Amino acid sequence: MNNSAVNTGRLLGAGLRALLVLTLVCGVLYPLAVTGVAQALFPAKANGSELKDPATGEVVGSELIGQSYNLPLKNAEDTPRADLRWFQPRPANGLGANSVNTQYELILSGATNLSGDSGAVDGKCPARLSAYPTEEERATLCYKVLSARQAVIEDNSVNGYTVEPSDVPAEAVTSSGSGLDPHISPAYAELQTHRVAARNHLDVAAVDRLVAEHTDGRTLGFLGEPRVNVLKLNLALKSLAAKE
């Protein structure tokens, strides 16, 4: 009995010591070491890739998370209208609302989960919005894409420049898997330059140069596609508009 109790005590003591050592190493020393290395070598990335407004120095967002540029809601409006002074990001369809813990305003990530043929008839989407009369039909992917494309055409067609349906790139009418993509393609940015220039009383060539300056190439020269960070571009647009 005595030997058994002693052995049990030794095992418990060894287990407790191992718990304390591993807690100290894995729960304290390792996180501190990783945090210290990250702050020393990659401080901007370690702190969330924050972007600041050059005019005020205030943090306005992260270069990793997309955000909307909308006008304030008016009476009887359920959905805010886009503020057309700014470059617009990809649609954020499919994002849910934080209805559980309303103490904090949370960013929820998610997609529509609609199938590629949602709303299609014989494998094709009806080309007219009037072909979707019911609320159920207007919840399909076909309707969402067609209505988003029509909005892009109407918003970006200005005097002397008309957007054709074939000019609208795919990401202008579809959300990403997360709904938080901070980038758009150079094609979608260029499609918006005439409207942005007109709304901000700027020269179209100056806005085109702004897009070119904020176009990132493929990672390592071959991974991914060229892209434009919308928040960075809009911060540069704000600075340019302030100089005029």
N, C-alpha and C positions, 0 to 999 in steps of 0.2 A: 504494500500500500504506500509506504513511504517513498520507495523508488518511483512508483507510478506518479505520485503527487509531485515529486521533484522533477521528473521528466516533463510532466504537463506544465509545470511552472516555467521550466526552461523554454519549452516550445512557445508558450504565451509571451514570455519575455523577448524571445527572438523575433516573434511576429510583430510585437509592439515596436521594437527597435527598427525593424525593417519598414514598418508603416511610417514611423517618424522620419527616417532617413529619406524614404521615397517621397514623402510629402514635402520635405524640405527641398529635395533636388528637383522633383518634377513640378511641384506646385509653387515654389518660390524662386529658387536659383535659376532654373531654365527659363521661365517667363521673363525674369528680370534681364537675363543675358540676351534673349532674343529681342526684347524691347529696346535694350541699350544698343545693340548692333543696328537694329532698324532705324533708331533715331539718329545714330551717328552716320550711317551710310546713306539712308534713304528717308530723310525726315519728312519730305513732302508726301511721299507715298504712305509712310507709316501713319500720318495724321489724316488720311482720308482723301488725298489728292484734292485738297480744297482750292477753290478759285476765288480770288478777291477782285472786287471792283477797283480798277486803278484810280478812279476819282476819289473814292471814299476810304479805301483800304478795308472795307467790310467783306467778310466771307459771304459769297452769294450762292455757293453750291459746290458740287464736286464734279470733276471732269469725268467721273465714272458713272454718274447717274443722270439720266435725262430729266428734263423738267418742262413744264408747259409755260407758254407765254400767252396768257388769256386776259381779256378785259374783265373787270368786275361784273358780277352778276347783276342784272337789272330785275325789276319787278316781274314776276311771273315767268322768269327764265329758269329752266332746270339745268341747262348746260351752258357754260360760259362760251362766248364767242372768242375766236382767236384774235389776238392783238397783232394786226397785220403790219405794224411798224417793224416787227422782228422776224428773223428767220424762224420758221416753224420746224419742230422736230417730227419724228415719226408719230403716228397715232398711238394712243395709250389705251386702246380698247382692251377690255378684259380685266382691268384692274378692279379689285373689289374695294369695298368701303370698310373702314375700321368701325364696326358696330358693336364690338365686344368691350373694348376698353377705350372709352371716349375721352379719357383724361388727357391723352396724348394724341397728336396728329401723326399718324404713322404712314410710311410709304409702303404699300403692299405690292408685291411683285406677282405677275401672273399673265397668262395669255387667254385668248378667247376659248381655246379648246374646240373650236369649230372645225369640222372636216373640210378638206379642200373642195368638195363638191356640195357644200351646204347651200341649199337654195337653187342648185343647178337643175335644169330640165333637159333630159336626154344628153347629159354631159356638158351642157353649156349654160351660162348664166343669161337670163333674159336681159337684153341690153337697155331697157327703159325702166326708170324708177317707178313708173306707173304700173309696172307688171308685178309690184309687190304691195298689194292693197291692205293686207292684214298685218297686225302687230307681229304675229308669228313669222311671217315672211320677211318682215323688216328686221328680224333678229338673225337672219342668215348671213353667212359670209359674203354671198353674192351681193346682197343689198348693201352691206357695210362697205365693200370695196367700191361699188358703183357710186354710192353717195359720197364717199370720201374723194373719189376721182373727180366728181362733178364740183365738189367744193374747192379742190385744188385748182381746177380750170378757172372757175369764177373768181377766186381770190387773187390769182396771179396774172390774169389777163388785164392789161392796162392799155391806155391809149398808145397805139403804135406797136403793141406786142400782144399777140393772141396765143394762148396755150392750146395746143391740140391734144386730144386724148392720147395719142401715141407718144407725146412728150413726157407723160407722167410716169416716173419710175415706180417700181414695185413698192419700195419702202415708203413712198409718200402716201400709200393707201393701206398699208398693213402694219400692224404692230409687231415688235420683236417677241421672242419667246418669253422674255421677262417683262416686257412692256416698259422697260427703263433704259432702252438703248440711247446713249448720249450722242450718237453719230448719225449723220445722213450721208448719202453719196454726193460727190461733187456735182453730179447731174441734177439732183434735186435742189442743191444749193444754188446752182446757176439758174435753174428755172425760176427761183424766187427773187433774183437780183433786180429785175425791172420793177416789181411791186415794192420791194424794200427801198429802192432808190427813190421812187415816186413818193412814198409815204414819208420819207425822211428828207425830201428835197435835196437829194444827192445826185451826183453824176453816175450813170450806170457803169461807166468804165471804172470809176473809183470803187464801187461795190464789187465789181468783177475782180479787181485786184485784191480786195480784201478776202474774197473766197479763195483765190489762188494762194494767197499767203497762209491761209489756215487749212489748206488741204494736206493731210498726212498721207504719205505713200504706203506701200505694202510693208509690213513688218519684215525686216531682214531682206527686203527686196523681192520676196516671192510669197509671203504668207498673207492671206486675206486680200482685201480690196482697198483702194484709196478711199479716204473717208474725211469727213469734216465734223469737228466737235462743235455742236450748235451753241453751247454756252460760251465757249471761247470766242466763237465768231460774233455772237451778239454783244459780248463785252467790247470787242474791237469796234463793232458798229456803233456802239454807244459813244466811244471815244472819238470816232470819226465824225459823228453827227454833232458832237459838242464843239468841234473845231470850226464847223461851218457857220 
